[in-house]
């Protein structure tokens, strides 16, 4: 870091290294992030709750630990933002809804505990859509404040994009990590379902909810995902098997040039013209490494499968809460709840079977391919409105629990980012991250 460089410009990996080497203190980094928030968040509105005193106390403790020569975690002294459905002891967790106004948990979520164990500083809580579903919050896109940042992890994506914090956590039940990452021009990574515990996180769908991360480099997504992964018997979807090696996988050399698949999705006509042109150019650059693959007929029905699971499960889990506070629910969410209440148990069981069938299909599919190359969103971020954009280019992969990564590799016709998504096999997250590094290096070499 030069004398002129603002610490907020550092990636998490760079900041962690400089803190370990004594070239930067956690206190100075946290102060720089808080100053950046003070200067920019009046317009961006990315943060729901900040406690500067608490954050600086954590940073001071991390600095004292380093000076004492004690062992340091991989995120020692690095600030992290948490989506406001993730519990952090002593910080409000109001979940984007007046229903939960004033709620302050007295325990950390499992992911918050893991961050603390790695030496991270919990900077604050980022804004979410209403109960992490459809109704937007007031966060805007840092690239153009008249456009949405995406959702439901709106604040996390915007905060990382605006250099307010180097890392932030989100959740994804449909497209709530990958799409905001695309719209805000940052890296968004959603590991395999079950790799990261959801204990202490608002449950909207026990089948679909997954933790994801935002960063300004692919390496950083691997770094923080390695910290967060781990078995947790309290989470019904957590599995008792070894976790993928994220950062080790990212730095590994592929044994051969990766084989990528471009699936002709049944909803490809939702892509904007500039996105279509951009991906045609990208496939041309990658040449024979990309194979065009027709979509199985069953793909067309999986969007409805995801909807049934999501709406049925949120209504089942939050039924009493919704009934007790109906007057505090937005007019955007009420029709969704009404729809979910009408879904029969038979339809729900059928949807679970279709979800399992999709997992089985992709298990066989990835015997032949390292990753799927696909849009992260339909195009640039739309203007602010009643929704946060179309999640359909995330739906299938989320349903199947596949690891996915959005990379800010394209720019649309108005200058807003467009993300390139790659999707991998379940529990092959390290392989996916390895493929991502190969892809980024390949494109940089082509541009040189």
TIVOGU-548477 format. One record per residue (C-alpha): x, y, z. Coordinates in steps of 0.5 Angstrom, whole numbers. Layout:
N
> X_Y_Z .
...
//
This chain:
448
> 0_0_0 .
> 3_7_-2 .
> 3_13_2 .
> -3_16_-2 .
> -7_9_-2 .
> -13_9_2 .
> -14_3_6 .
> -21_2_4 .
> -18_0_-3 .
> -15_-6_-1 .
> -18_-13_-2 .
> -19_-17_4 .
> -13_-21_2 .
> -9_-15_2 .
> -11_-12_8 .
> -10_-19_12 .
> -3_-19_9 .
> -1_-12_11 .
> -4_-13_18 .
> 0_-19_19 .
> 6_-16_17 .
> 5_-10_21 .
> 4_-5_15 .
> -3_-3_17 .
> -7_-4_24 .
> -14_-6_24 .
> -16_0_28 .
> -14_4_22 .
> -17_0_17 .
> -24_0_21 .
> -23_8_22 .
> -22_8_14 .
> -29_4_13 .
> -33_8_18 .
> -30_15_14 .
> -32_12_8 .
> -39_10_10 .
> -40_17_13 .
> -38_20_7 .
> -43_16_2 .
> -48_12_6 .
> -53_18_6 .
> -54_17_-1 .
> -53_9_-2 .
> -57_7_4 .
> -53_0_5 .
> -53_0_12 .
> -58_-2_17 .
> -54_-2_24 .
> -47_1_25 .
> -44_1_32 .
> -37_4_31 .
> -35_4_38 .
> -36_-4_38 .
> -33_-4_32 .
> -27_0_34 .
> -26_-4_40 .
> -26_-11_36 .
> -20_-8_32 .
> -16_-5_38 .
> -17_-12_41 .
> -14_-15_34 .
> -9_-10_34 .
> -7_-12_41 .
> -7_-20_39 .
> -2_-18_34 .
> 3_-14_38 .
> 3_-20_43 .
> 5_-25_38 .
> -1_-29_39 .
> -3_-34_33 .
> -7_-30_28 .
> -13_-32_24 .
> -14_-32_16 .
> -18_-25_17 .
> -15_-22_23 .
> -17_-15_23 .
> -21_-15_17 .
> -28_-12_17 .
> -34_-15_15 .
> -41_-13_14 .
> -47_-18_15 .
> -54_-18_12 .
> -59_-16_17 .
> -62_-23_17 .
> -56_-26_20 .
> -55_-25_28 .
> -49_-22_31 .
> -50_-21_39 .
> -51_-14_41 .
> -53_-12_34 .
> -60_-11_32 .
> -63_-16_27 .
> -69_-13_24 .
> -70_-17_18 .
> -72_-11_13 .
> -79_-11_17 .
> -82_-7_22 .
> -85_-14_25 .
> -78_-15_28 .
> -76_-8_30 .
> -72_-7_36 .
> -70_-15_36 .
> -63_-15_39 .
> -60_-23_39 .
> -56_-25_45 .
> -52_-30_41 .
> -48_-30_35 .
> -50_-34_28 .
> -46_-40_27 .
> -43_-36_21 .
> -41_-30_26 .
> -38_-34_31 .
> -33_-37_25 .
> -32_-30_23 .
> -30_-28_30 .
> -26_-34_31 .
> -22_-32_24 .
> -20_-25_27 .
> -25_-21_23 .
> -29_-15_26 .
> -36_-15_25 .
> -37_-8_22 .
> -45_-8_22 .
> -51_-10_19 .
> -53_-9_12 .
> -60_-8_9 .
> -64_-13_6 .
> -71_-13_3 .
> -77_-15_7 .
> -75_-22_11 .
> -70_-23_5 .
> -76_-24_0 .
> -79_-19_-6 .
> -80_-12_-3 .
> -74_-8_-4 .
> -71_-4_1 .
> -68_3_0 .
> -61_2_-2 .
> -59_4_-9 .
> -54_2_-14 .
> -47_5_-13 .
> -46_6_-20 .
> -52_9_-21 .
> -57_11_-16 .
> -63_11_-20 .
> -62_4_-21 .
> -63_-2_-16 .
> -57_-6_-13 .
> -61_-12_-13 .
> -64_-16_-8 .
> -65_-19_-3 .
> -58_-18_0 .
> -58_-11_-3 .
> -54_-7_2 .
> -48_-13_3 .
> -47_-12_-5 .
> -47_-4_-5 .
> -43_-4_1 .
> -37_-8_-2 .
> -38_-4_-9 .
> -38_2_-6 .
> -31_1_-2 .
> -35_1_5 .
> -32_-6_7 .
> -28_-11_4 .
> -33_-17_5 .
> -40_-18_7 .
> -45_-24_8 .
> -51_-25_4 .
> -56_-31_3 .
> -59_-34_-3 .
> -66_-37_-4 .
> -67_-36_-11 .
> -62_-30_-14 .
> -60_-26_-8 .
> -53_-26_-8 .
> -51_-28_-15 .
> -56_-22_-18 .
> -54_-17_-13 .
> -46_-18_-15 .
> -48_-18_-22 .
> -51_-11_-21 .
> -46_-8_-17 .
> -40_-10_-20 .
> -37_-15_-15 .
> -35_-22_-14 .
> -41_-26_-11 .
> -40_-33_-9 .
> -45_-38_-6 .
> -42_-45_-4 .
> -45_-52_-5 .
> -52_-52_0 .
> -50_-55_6 .
> -43_-53_6 .
> -44_-47_11 .
> -49_-47_17 .
> -55_-43_17 .
> -56_-43_25 .
> -58_-36_27 .
> -60_-34_20 .
> -67_-32_19 .
> -70_-38_15 .
> -75_-37_9 .
> -74_-44_6 .
> -71_-50_10 .
> -70_-53_3 .
> -67_-47_-1 .
> -64_-42_4 .
> -56_-42_3 .
> -51_-37_5 .
> -46_-33_0 .
> -41_-28_0 .
> -39_-21_-3 .
> -32_-19_-5 .
> -28_-15_-9 .
> -24_-21_-12 .
> -25_-28_-13 .
> -19_-30_-8 .
> -23_-26_-3 .
> -29_-30_-4 .
> -25_-37_-3 .
> -22_-34_3 .
> -28_-32_7 .
> -32_-38_5 .
> -26_-43_8 .
> -27_-39_14 .
> -35_-40_14 .
> -35_-47_12 .
> -36_-53_17 .
> -41_-58_19 .
> -47_-56_24 .
> -52_-61_27 .
> -57_-55_28 .
> -58_-54_21 .
> -62_-59_17 .
> -58_-59_11 .
> -51_-59_14 .
> -48_-65_12 .
> -43_-69_16 .
> -37_-70_11 .
> -31_-66_10 .
> -32_-59_6 .
> -29_-57_0 .
> -22_-53_0 .
> -24_-46_-2 .
> -17_-42_-2 .
> -13_-48_-4 .
> -17_-50_-10 .
> -17_-43_-12 .
> -10_-43_-12 .
> -9_-50_-15 .
> -7_-51_-23 .
> -12_-54_-27 .
> -10_-61_-29 .
> -12_-59_-36 .
> -16_-53_-39 .
> -23_-53_-36 .
> -29_-56_-40 .
> -34_-51_-40 .
> -42_-52_-42 .
> -46_-46_-44 .
> -54_-49_-44 .
> -59_-46_-48 .
> -64_-45_-43 .
> -71_-44_-44 .
> -71_-37_-41 .
> -65_-34_-45 .
> -70_-29_-49 .
> -70_-25_-42 .
> -63_-23_-43 .
> -62_-16_-46 .
> -59_-15_-53 .
> -52_-12_-50 .
> -52_-18_-45 .
> -53_-23_-51 .
> -48_-20_-55 .
> -43_-20_-49 .
> -44_-27_-48 .
> -43_-29_-55 .
> -36_-25_-55 .
> -34_-28_-49 .
> -36_-35_-52 .
> -32_-33_-58 .
> -26_-32_-54 .
> -26_-38_-50 .
> -27_-42_-57 .
> -27_-50_-56 .
> -27_-49_-49 .
> -34_-48_-49 .
> -39_-53_-51 .
> -46_-51_-53 .
> -51_-56_-50 .
> -59_-56_-50 .
> -63_-56_-44 .
> -67_-62_-42 .
> -74_-61_-43 .
> -75_-61_-35 .
> -71_-55_-34 .
> -77_-51_-36 .
> -81_-53_-30 .
> -76_-52_-25 .
> -77_-45_-24 .
> -84_-47_-22 .
> -81_-52_-17 .
> -77_-47_-14 .
> -83_-42_-13 .
> -87_-48_-10 .
> -82_-49_-5 .
> -80_-42_-3 .
> -87_-40_-2 .
> -90_-46_2 .
> -84_-46_6 .
> -84_-39_8 .
> -91_-39_10 .
> -90_-46_14 .
> -84_-43_18 .
> -87_-36_19 .
> -94_-37_19 .
> -96_-35_26 .
> -91_-29_25 .
> -95_-27_19 .
> -102_-28_22 .
> -100_-24_28 .
> -97_-18_24 .
> -101_-18_18 .
> -102_-10_18 .
> -94_-9_18 .
> -93_-13_12 .
> -92_-10_5 .
> -97_-10_0 .
> -92_-13_-5 .
> -91_-19_0 .
> -98_-20_2 .
> -100_-24_-5 .
> -94_-28_-4 .
> -96_-31_3 .
> -103_-32_0 .
> -101_-36_-6 .
> -96_-40_-1 .
> -102_-41_4 .
> -106_-45_-2 .
> -100_-49_-4 .
> -102_-57_-2 .
> -98_-61_1 .
> -98_-66_-5 .
> -95_-60_-9 .
> -90_-59_-4 .
> -88_-66_-4 .
> -88_-67_-12 .
> -83_-60_-12 .
> -78_-64_-7 .
> -78_-70_-11 .
> -77_-65_-17 .
> -71_-62_-13 .
> -68_-68_-12 .
> -68_-70_-19 .
> -65_-64_-21 .
> -59_-65_-16 .
> -59_-72_-19 .
> -58_-70_-26 .
> -53_-65_-25 .
> -49_-70_-21 .
> -48_-74_-28 .
> -48_-68_-32 .
> -41_-65_-28 .
> -38_-72_-30 .
> -36_-69_-37 .
> -36_-61_-35 .
> -32_-57_-30 .
> -37_-51_-30 .
> -43_-48_-33 .
> -42_-41_-36 .
> -48_-37_-36 .
> -51_-30_-34 .
> -51_-28_-27 .
> -57_-24_-29 .
> -61_-22_-35 .
> -57_-15_-36 .
> -55_-9_-33 .
> -59_-7_-26 .
> -66_-4_-28 .
> -68_2_-25 .
> -71_3_-18 .
> -78_0_-18 .
> -82_-5_-14 .
> -77_-11_-15 .
> -70_-12_-15 .
> -69_-15_-22 .
> -70_-22_-25 .
> -67_-28_-21 .
> -69_-33_-26 .
> -61_-34_-29 .
> -60_-36_-21 .
> -66_-41_-20 .
> -64_-47_-23 .
> -57_-47_-20 .
> -60_-45_-13 .
> -65_-51_-13 .
> -60_-56_-14 .
> -56_-53_-9 .
> -50_-52_-14 .
> -44_-47_-12 .
> -44_-41_-16 .
> -40_-35_-17 .
> -41_-28_-21 .
> -35_-25_-24 .
> -36_-17_-26 .
> -33_-19_-33 .
> -37_-15_-37 .
> -40_-8_-38 .
> -47_-6_-41 .
> -49_-1_-46 .
> -50_4_-41 .
> -44_3_-37 .
> -47_-1_-31 .
> -44_-8_-30 .
> -46_-15_-32 .
> -44_-21_-28 .
> -41_-27_-32 .
> -43_-33_-27 .
> -40_-40_-27 .
> -43_-46_-24 .
> -40_-52_-21 .
> -42_-59_-18 .
> -44_-60_-11 .
> -38_-60_-6 .
> -33_-59_-12 .
> -33_-51_-10 .
> -25_-51_-10 .
> -26_-54_-17 .
> -30_-48_-19 .
> -26_-43_-16 .
> -20_-46_-19 .
> -24_-46_-26 .
> -26_-38_-24 .
> -18_-37_-23 .
> -17_-40_-30 .
> -22_-36_-34 .
> -20_-29_-31 .
> -13_-31_-32 .
> -15_-33_-40 .
> -19_-27_-41 .
> -13_-22_-38 .
> -8_-26_-43 .
> -13_-25_-49 .
> -14_-17_-47 .
> -6_-16_-46 .
//
